Amino acid sequence: MSAQMNPVLIIGGSGVVGSRAARALRRLQPALPITIGARDLARANALAKEIGGANAARIDLERQDLGLPADAAFSAVVVFLKDTSLNSMKYAQAKGIPYVAFSDFVFDIGPAVAHYIQKPGSAPILMLGHFLGGTVTLATLHFAREFQRLHSIEISAVFDEEDVGGPAAKGDMEHVAQSVPHPLMLKDGKFLWARGEEATRVFRGVDGTEWKGQAYPLLDVVSLAAATDAKTVRLDFAVRPTASRRPGQGLSHEVIIELVGERKDGTTGRVRHALTDDDVHSGMSARGAALAVERLLGLAGGPPVAPGLYHPEGLLDPVYVVERLKEFGTRVQRV
């Protein structure tokens, strides 16, 4: 079925996350055609040759046709960079095909939402500006099933100092620093843009090490607040200095998901789950994006997705995502 589809256009496909997403999508769907959209055609062509069943195209985000031939046909458009023109979204809407926005923070989704409102029946629009491509939100919802009511969700992560991603990721971090220095969180049932010490939190890592994390304005906060009864939802990051790495230890990252709530037997309790991975964090991000594309096209989990505005938890089954992460090498444990 996938071999008969038009290619998935991955814009920013030769970058750090985009290239990994292309590889992950190829692993999930060996026959699915892929077009690597990039400015650097040499890198895009090399990646296309590596994964097979793919080609490359030069993309011009300044043009509404993206600089592509008039007869170009795709099954979806996935964007791994910040497209301030939204021409990539307009292109997908005009073609009536799924669109995935990977680089929109919680504070800058307004323009994309407005374009969806103008043409709500044109295409499925997935806002995927979530931590690690939506995988953490979905894992959280999977773990939350042991509670009948959640009180709080606290997510924390530790990254290596050298694990900062490529130019697009660095640009995203600069965008956050320059645009909105105060992250969004839900506290005691109210959304707020945290300031000062309120935007930091000390948490305990998988091995018991204490870290001071900084809250970050990703879409997980609003997704989890809408999908659960939790009155407190926050997401904090800490950076592990290279000097503190154990001898022989390579780059790795860990995510700790702490849930407090009322269990099904009526008691109140706290649980901690961890996702650990010996890959750089862009690996899990790419897998989340690949799983989302697979679902949008109807290649897993149900028929092709109808036009609408979506977050990942509205499309993907948390159990399915956690199982796929394990297959990719992510360790999932209760700690």
PyMOL commands that set and color helices and strands:
alter all, ss='L'
color gray80, all
select helices_A, chain A and resi 2-4+16-28+41-51+87-95+110-118+131-146+167-179+196-199+220-227+242-244+281-296+312-314+318-328
alter helices_A, ss='H'
color red, helices_A
select strands_A, chain A and resi 8-11+34-38+54-58+76-79+99-101+124-127+147-160+184-187+190-193+200-204+210-215+232-240+253-263+268-277+308-310+331-334
alter strands_A, ss='S'
color yellow, strands_A
deselect
rebuild
show_as cartoon
